[in-house]
Amino acid sequence: MTDGDSQGMKHKKAGERFTTRDYLRFIIPSFIGILLFMVPVSYDGEISIPVALMASMVEEVLYDGLPVTMTVLLFIVAVVSTIVTYAKPKWIMKLDFMKSLFYVHPVWLFVRVIGFVLAAMTFWEIGPEWVWSVDTGGLLLFDLMPLLFTIFLFAGLFLPLLLNFGLLELLGTLLDKVMKPLFTLPGRSSIDCLASWMGDGTIGVLLTNNQYEQGFYTKREAAVIGTTFSVVSITFSIVILSYLDLDHLFIPYYLTIVVAGFVAALIIPRIPPLSRKPDSYMVERKNDDEPAREGESEFRQGVTKAVKRAKMNSGLGTTISSGVKNVFDMWFGVLPVVMALGTIAVIVAETTPVFEIIGMPFIPILQLLQVPEATEAAQTMVIGFADMFLPAVIGSGIESEMTRFIIACVSVTQLIYMSEIGGLLLASKLAVSFKDLVIIFLLRTIITLPIITAIAHLIF
């Protein structure tokens, strides 16, 4: 037997080392994960994904009890975090998961305490009305927090189906040659975008943070994905459009969002602040990938990596444990930050002229772009930083259909709003600061506004 024949047999054997059971360990959980996170379904006239649908159903059933549940949860987080951060009980410090939940930097401890204080003031209507009204603290505690609580419950539990059974390895291999040249990202990041698009931007942030903590993304990659690919869901885009009485324009509206968002995704990762983030990992991950065999297709390489990843799972118990940890990590780590920062941002937007003043430079820009009612529309260009729904609320009184169309598109493509995504990003481990979020928000606005306005002139 020649050396070539011997080598060929080795390759053949290497390609046959997986059993049917091995392939099923990859296929079945990944298929269920795709169904739960990426397959849109219609229910009661709305399009959503099963995970978001289950969350909304549970929220509807438990709604009356969720605000008090949130207030109690935030109280527990604030008290236990204070004790652990300053007293450092030995039994907690020895438990890595408990330590990660409650041992935090003093700044984040302060934010957690503020989150509870604002929740308590809102729930019991203590203090000035501008803190707890339905447009400020009430918006967060009674509308957003219950939704996040249920989304985190189901998304956290089922995330291991997407992350731990090889689906990301397969997509990463197949899409690497597309994502890297276009968006400077690894192929596996495509699933973060899909999960956000079909479900909710919060799911995308959760996915990205999880992958970053495991060493699959660098600081730069994770920051880019979190601020660029945690896109607004189709469902919420429809809500914005309906509120502005533009339902009949859904197709041109969503095509405009896709075009503007695509251009922003090409540019933003290549300019500061994201381009200056280091390509270093939070944790160093051992690379177990084997070099590709000559003549082997990318699909085959992807399947091989996927099955190897699936084989690494210890069993159902480990998967459930991983999901439960995801849930508590988001409940205890993210909800207090969203309550604190989101409430403060909305209070500033509703009770002060700050956003009107900041929006004034957009008046001549909108006039130059020949946007009707430019003065009225100007503050909607920046008020979305507080909450994505606020531009629609303010813009609903504008008579020009073209201007309302522009407001609807811009508010969706800006992505960064403090009442949810912004708060989530700051609460995550991703290497983004408040200053970064402000700059990225403004850059996205400046880049997408001319594109959206140009398309609006063609439509109207």
RAWOBEL-V934020 format. One record per pair of residues at least 24 apart in sequence whose C-alpha atoms are under 6 Angstrom apart, sorted by the first residue. I is the first residue (numbers start at 0). J is the second residue. Records with the same first field share a line. If there is no record, write none. Layout:
BEGIN
I = J + J
END
This chain:
BEGIN
22 = 306
24 = 309
25 = 164 + 165 + 306 + 309
28 = 160
29 = 160 + 161 + 166
32 = 160 + 161
36 = 194
37 = 194 + 197
48 = 198
51 = 198
54 = 149 + 150
65 = 145
66 = 141
70 = 118
73 = 115
74 = 115
77 = 111 + 112
111 = 335
113 = 339
114 = 335 + 338 + 339
135 = 342 + 345 + 346
136 = 342
151 = 326
152 = 326
155 = 322 + 325 + 326
156 = 322 + 323
164 = 308 + 309
165 = 305 + 308 + 309
168 = 304 + 305
169 = 301 + 302 + 305
172 = 301
182 = 265
192 = 228 + 229
195 = 229 + 230 + 232
196 = 230 + 232
197 = 232
198 = 232
199 = 232
200 = 229 + 230 + 231
203 = 229
214 = 280 + 282 + 283 + 284
217 = 278 + 279 + 280
218 = 277 + 278 + 279 + 280 + 430
219 = 276 + 277 + 278
222 = 429 + 430
223 = 268
243 = 395
256 = 408
259 = 447
260 = 412
333 = 423 + 426
336 = 422
337 = 422
341 = 417 + 418
344 = 385
345 = 385
354 = 382
384 = 416 + 417
385 = 416 + 417 + 418
386 = 416 + 418
387 = 416
413 = 440 + 443 + 444
415 = 440
END
